[in-house]
Amino acid sequence: MEVLSTGVPLLDEALGGGLLEDSNLLITYSTYSRGWALGFEILRRRIGMGDFGVILDSVLPITPLRMELKAVNFDIDELGRRGDLAVVDIFSSFYGLKYAEDYVYTDPTIDGSTFLPKYNGLYRRILKERIGDRRPVGIDVTVDGMAFLLGEKNFIRVFQRLMALKERARISEKRKRPLNIFLLNRSRASEELVSWMALYSQYVIEFQPTENPGVERFFVRSSPLPDFEPSAEGYIFRLVRGRVEIEKPGRYD
């Protein structure tokens, strides 16, 4: 399997070289954290390398999602109009919202019992209509939001079936394999859900607050790469005017 760059050299180093194609990256954080922005920085960089972004949104209508992402200089409208991004809007599907933008995909008939086949149908439409021969990079906003909509136990069962579908596609389909980024707010999730998601994620990044306002620390908890060396000190993370900054510890210690 090919090792792909995140587009952030220090993050690649922290992960042991980058992200394996077809791998899952879990990013966990707590209330008030901006750690979720790291996932969108990776998505932005990979789109810049020619990949196609897919946002799976289960927590916000499109308008507040736009507001949140504008804070990290991620413009879903520009990327969608340009043909580099699609949104699978599960939140709006559940609550009967419909948008004119053709890059926002909804299905008002989705519910907890029909989620998997109907979600898969939306994703297959995006593959055919937009992705083509590009590599899809998916970001789940958020795992805890999806678990709330579907019920946590049901979500775990659905996720297991998704992993089986993903493996079947890897075996039978000849296309570029995806990267998957899962965002999970630990403050809204049970320990059991976090544990299950960590099991199915080849890479796990955990954000923790510091005593310095606006400064967080993250730790790479797992990576499958042989060059991965866990750091006891972690890495410093800041969001400065919508720009992600990562550095090794020292300045804020």
N, C-alpha and C positions, 0 to 999 in steps of 0.2 A: 504494500500500500504506500502511496505517495504521502510524504509529509509536507503540509502546506503552511506557508507563513501566515500569521495573523496580520501582518503588515506593521506590527509594532515590535522592533528588534528586541527590546528588553523583555517583553512578554514572551516572545519565542524562546529566549534564553531560559526564562523561568519555567517554561513548560517542557524543557528538554529538547527544544528544536522546532516546535510548532504544533500543528494539529494534523493528525492522521485523517485522510479523507474517509468519509462515512462514519466519523466519530461524533460523540456527544460531549459537549462542554456544559457543565452545570456551574452557574454563578449564584452563590447564596449571599444574602445580605440582610440587614435588619431595617426597621422603621427609620426614616430620615436619611438612610444611606443613599449615595448616588452610585453605588457599585454597579447598578444595572447599566450605567452609561458605558462601561467597558464592553459589554456585549454589542452595543450599537457602534462603538468605535471599531471593533473587529468587523462588523457587518459593512460599515462605511469603507474600510480599507479593502475588503474583499470585493466589493462592488467596483471599486477603483481598479482592481486587477482583472475585471471582466466577468465576475460572477453575478448571479441574479439573487436579489434579496426577497425573502418571503417572511412577512410578519404575521404570526398567529396571535391575534388579539382577543383576549377573553376578559379584560378588566375595565376597559374604557370605551365610550363612543369615540368616533373618529376625531371630533373637534378637540376634546381635552387631550387625546393622544397626540395630535399635532402640537398642542401647546407644550406638553412635556418634552417632546423630541426637539422642538425648536430651541429649548434651553441647552441642548448639546449640539446645536447646529446640524441637526439631521432633519432634512426637509422631505417628508414623505410625498408631498405633492409634486415637487420637482422631479424626484426620482421615479415616481409613478408615471408622470407624463413622458419622461424620457425613455420609459420602457425597461427600467432597471429594477423595479420593485413592484410587488403585489402585496395586498393585505387580505388575509383570510379573517374576516371580522366575525368571530363567534359571538362576541358580546352583542353586537347589533342584530345578528341572526336570532338570538334568544329573545330579544326584546322588540323585534319587529321594526327595526330601523333600516332604511334603504337610502343609498347614496347614488348620486349621478356619476361619480368618478368610476371609470371602467376598470381601474386597477384595484378597486375595493370589491371583494367577492363575499357575498352573503347567501344564505339559504334560510328563509323564514320558517321552513318546516323542520329544522334541526331541533332535537330535544335530547334528553339524556339517554333515551333508549335507541335513538337512531344516529347518534353522533358519529360513530366510526365510519359507516358506509357513506354518509353524506359529506363528512369532512374529506374523506378520500376522494369522493367525486369532485369536490371543489379543487383539491390539489391537482388532480389529473387534468382538469380544465386549464389550470395555470401552466402545467407542464406543456400542454399542447399549444395553448394560445400565446404564451409569453416566454417561457424559459428556453425552449428549443434545445440546442446542444450546449448551453451554458451550465455551469455548476450552480445548483441551488444552495443558498445559505439561509437556513431558517432560524428565526429567533422567536421563542415562545414568551409572550408577554401576557400573563406570567403563569408558571406552573401552579402556584397557589390559587390564582384566579380560576383556572380551569378546574381544579379540584373542588372549588366552591360551587361552580356551576353544575358539575356532574355528580357531586358527592365524592368524598375522598376514596372510599373503598371502590366505588365504581370506576373512578378515574384510574386507579392503579391497575385494575383489570383491563381497562381500555388501553392504557399505555403498554401493557404487556403484549396485547394484540397488535398494537402499532409497531412494536419492535419486531414481531414476527413478520408483519407485512414488509417492513424495511429489509429484513434478511431475505425474504422471498424476492424482492425487487433486485437486491444485490446479485443474487444467483442468476436470475432470468433476464435482466435488462442490461443492455449495452449502452450506458450513458454515464456521464460524469457523476460520480457519487457525491452526495451532499455533505455539508457540515451542518450540525445542529447545535444551537445555543439555547439553553434553558435558563430562564431567570426565575429565581425562587426567593421570595421574601420569607425568611425564617419566622418572623413575628406573626405571620398569618398561617403557618403550617405546623402540623404535628411532627414530632420526631420520627414517627413511622414514615410519613411521606418523604421527609428529607432523606431518610435511610434508603428507601426504595429508589429515589432518584439518583442518589450517589451510586447505588449498585449498577444502574443502567448507564452511567456516565463514565466514559474513559478518563475524562479530565474533570477535576473539581477545584473551583476557586472559591475561597471563603473570605468575605470582607468583614473587618472588625473596626469599630470606631477607635479614635485616639482622643487624647485630651486637648488636641489642637483643633479649633473650629475649621471645618472644611477639609480636614486632612484625615484620610482613612488608611488602613493597612490591609493588604490582602495576602493570603497564603495559598499557594498551590498545594492542595492536599493529596492529589493523585494525578499521575500521568503514566501512560503505558510505554513511554519512550525510554530506552536504555540510558540515555544521557541525562535523564531527569535527576536532579539533586535537590531534595527538599531544603528549603531555607527556613531556619528557626526564626530569623528576624523578619521574614516576609518582605514585602515591597510597599513603598509609599505611593498612594494614589490621591490625586487632587483633580478637581474640575475647575479650570481657570478660564473664565469668559467663554464657556462652552467647549473648551478644548481639554481633552484628557491628557494628564501628565502622570507619568510613572517614573519612579526612580528608586534606587537602592537606599536602604536606611542610612541615617547619619545626621542629616540636616535637622530632623525633627526629634531626634532621640535626646 
